[in-house]
Amino acid sequence: MKKLIIGFIILLSFWALSFNSTYAEWEKITVTTTEKVPWANCIENKEKNVYTCTMESGTDWVLKLLSGMIKYMTYIVWIIGVLFIVYNGILYTMSWMDENLKSDAKKRIIWTILWLVVLFLSWPILKIIAPWIYT
């Protein structure tokens, strides 16, 4: 819980540092996309099947920060998962004398593969829910 609070305070301090001076001085940005942008004022153009979204320029860095964090954490979890499978594969092959160690390694390999499948399925889910992450 303490780590979560510290992370939230750090995120708030980055957010506070991003202000130039006041909200009134921020300019508005207008973007045309095929999907609605979260936290933006979007108007649908049904003829062209696009959205025209207006948002403040100061919020763009938040989306980029979250997008980068999600992308890189996904890559890191993939690498850790593959290394975990390799490690447990080595344990599995070296456990010819101990059946308990063999079954434990086999269970960990199966669970790791299942969680990597869930991680793989998170890409299309995030593409639907938050398309700004993988742009």
C-alpha positions in Angstrom: 0.0 0.0 0.0 2.9 2.3 0.8 4.4 1.8 -2.7 1.1 2.6 -4.3 0.8 5.9 -2.3 4.4 6.8 -3.1 3.8 6.1 -6.8 0.6 8.2 -6.7 2.5 11.1 -5.1 5.3 10.9 -7.7 2.7 10.9 -10.5 1.0 13.9 -9.0 4.3 15.8 -8.7 5.0 15.2 -12.4 1.5 16.4 -13.2 2.0 19.5 -11.1 5.4 20.2 -12.8 3.8 20.0 -16.2 1.7 23.2 -15.6 3.2 26.2 -17.3 1.2 28.7 -15.2 -2.6 28.3 -15.3 -5.3 26.4 -17.0 -6.4 29.5 -18.8 -3.2 29.8 -20.8 -3.4 26.2 -22.2 -4.4 26.0 -25.8 -6.9 23.5 -27.1 -5.9 20.8 -29.5 -8.3 19.3 -32.1 -7.7 15.8 -33.3 -9.6 13.7 -35.9 -9.7 10.0 -35.1 -11.7 6.9 -35.9 -12.5 6.3 -32.2 -13.3 8.5 -29.3 -10.3 9.7 -27.3 -10.7 9.2 -23.5 -11.2 12.4 -21.5 -11.8 14.5 -24.5 -14.8 16.3 -25.9 -15.6 14.4 -29.1 -18.1 15.1 -31.8 -19.1 12.3 -34.2 -19.1 13.0 -38.0 -21.3 10.2 -39.3 -20.6 10.9 -43.0 -16.9 10.3 -42.7 -17.2 7.9 -39.8 -14.7 9.8 -37.7 -14.6 11.8 -34.4 -13.4 15.3 -34.0 -12.0 15.5 -30.4 -11.0 18.6 -28.6 -8.7 18.5 -25.5 -6.2 20.6 -23.6 -2.6 20.3 -24.7 -1.4 19.6 -21.2 -3.1 16.2 -21.0 -1.2 14.6 -23.9 1.7 13.6 -21.8 -0.4 11.6 -19.4 -1.7 9.4 -22.3 1.9 9.0 -23.6 3.2 8.1 -20.1 0.5 5.5 -19.5 0.9 4.1 -23.0 4.7 3.7 -22.5 4.3 2.2 -19.1 1.8 -0.4 -20.3 3.9 -1.3 -23.4 7.2 -1.7 -21.6 5.7 -3.6 -18.6 4.1 -6.0 -21.1 7.5 -6.6 -22.7 9.1 -7.1 -19.3 6.4 -9.5 -18.2 6.9 -11.5 -21.4 10.6 -11.8 -20.8 10.2 -12.8 -17.2 7.6 -15.4 -18.2 9.8 -17.0 -20.8 12.8 -17.0 -18.4 10.5 -18.6 -15.7 9.5 -21.3 -18.1 13.2 -22.0 -19.0 14.1 -22.1 -15.3 11.3 -24.5 -14.5 12.1 -26.6 -17.6 15.7 -27.0 -16.2 14.3 -28.0 -12.8 11.9 -30.4 -14.5 14.6 -32.2 -16.4 17.0 -32.3 -13.4 14.3 -33.7 -11.0 14.4 -37.3 -12.2 15.0 -38.5 -8.6 12.4 -36.4 -6.8 8.8 -36.7 -8.1 7.5 -33.9 -5.9 10.0 -31.4 -7.5 9.0 -32.7 -10.9 5.3 -32.1 -10.3 5.9 -28.7 -8.8 8.0 -27.6 -11.8 5.3 -29.0 -14.2 2.6 -27.0 -12.4 4.6 -23.8 -12.5 5.2 -24.2 -16.2 1.5 -24.8 -17.0 0.5 -21.8 -14.9 3.1 -19.6 -16.5 1.9 -20.6 -20.0 -1.7 -19.9 -19.0 -0.7 -16.4 -17.7 1.3 -15.7 -20.8 -1.9 -16.6 -22.9 -3.8 -14.1 -20.7 -1.1 -11.5 -21.3 -1.3 -12.2 -25.1 -5.1 -11.8 -25.0 -4.7 -8.4 -23.2 -3.4 -6.9 -26.4 -6.7 -7.1 -28.4 -8.7 -6.3 -25.2 -6.6 -3.1 -24.7 -6.9 -2.3 -28.4 -10.7 -2.2 -28.0 -10.9 -0.5 -24.7 -8.0 2.0 -25.0 -6.8 2.2 -28.6 -4.4 5.1 -27.8 -2.0 2.6 -26.0 -0.9 0.8 -29.1 -0.7 3.6 -31.7 
